[in-house]
Amino acid sequence: MEKNQIIKIYGEDYKEMTKQLLEAADLIGRLPDKNCRIGIKPNLVAPTPAFLGATTHPEVVSGIIEYLQEHGCRNLTIAEGSWVGDCTAEVMEVCGYYELAEKYGVRLIDAQKEGSFEEDCGGLKLRLTNCVKTFDFLINVPVVKGHCQTKITCALKNMKGLLPNAEKRHFHAMGLHRPIAHLALGIHQDFIVADHICGDLDFEDGGNPVVRNCIMAAADPVLLDAYVCNLLHYDCSEVPYIGMAEALGAGSADLTNIQVAVCEQCHTANMDLTEERTETEKSSGTGKLSGEACDESVQLRFLSGDEIWDEEIPYAQKVVTVRDAVEEVESCSACYGSLLPVLDRLKEEGLLEALQEKICIGQGYRGKSGKLGVGICTSGFAYCIKGCPPSEEEIYEGLKRYLAER
Ligand code: SF4
């Protein structure tokens, strides 16, 4: 496949679909040689199983491994570090990655336990975990989903999992977008297999999966992110790291030149099922939506013009309705990402209306005072829900107590 191309496949047998997709994309033809050291980087942000819309389906990674092993590749490693506040080992356990690594005899690296080194990433020095130096070819396997701070997350942002925790925090203090763009130069991703199966369109840590049953292959992370941005109803200008990465030479965000190919058989089945869903199912991302199993050989067809944007994906809604209650300055994903679902929960319980003041959160509040804050960074506030980051349950209980005392 060419750099300006994206290939998509639909269905419910995620492992087989992945293998068919890689065959169609000729992944093996892209490797420097079969003995090269191949890294596989899923998204294991938090301890939630893939069906909840936050983490990479292990079946997709199984498909990648089986495809590579069947083509004679033996030097395979899965590497990932979950977000600050969660422990990668627990996430790998919950998401089935220990079992998977054992079954296929591949190495598993917990990036949170790795040492790190400093790298000049296009004029910005960043600390990267040592494992990134051990790969000759890196396959990125992100989840297509929404993000409460950057609006979307897919290929470029997924590389954050290969940073040490201190650098992850530092990213937020630097405003996220600029360092994410520079990271694209520090860690080169050679191929992307995007899990577009049921990503949550609001929250990075899932809970509200929107079923698409699709897997995509791409060779340019900037192009894929620009495409996903439009699929999820954002303009690329609303996700600044995409344009910044393009300006740094990490890829192209030129959607006028994009070619999207689908497997004709499963795409048609998917579109038929999309049409059959009720309006409520379409707007909430529910209802049956699964392509037929494809024959062994995928027949690719390039979509023309408007067809490329035919996917009916609902708009993110939950974040928009609760974001106004928060003043966020440089907060880490784990902190902010835990607060917003809590606010959504309090709203559904009818408790949020009693909140008079904004909830402050983020590293920008260190050493400052105020009324109500979440996270140890707001320890100078009159009421602070401590923790770094506090868990969702701690935030929920803390805010309930605060509202009850009013
Ligand atoms: S308390 Fe501050 S440093 Fe800790 S996770 Fe939250 S925002 Fe980041």
Residues whose N, C-alpha, C, O or C-beta is under 5 A from the ligand:
A	BS01	SF4	E330 S331 C332 C335 G362 Q363 G375 I376 C377 G387 C388 P389
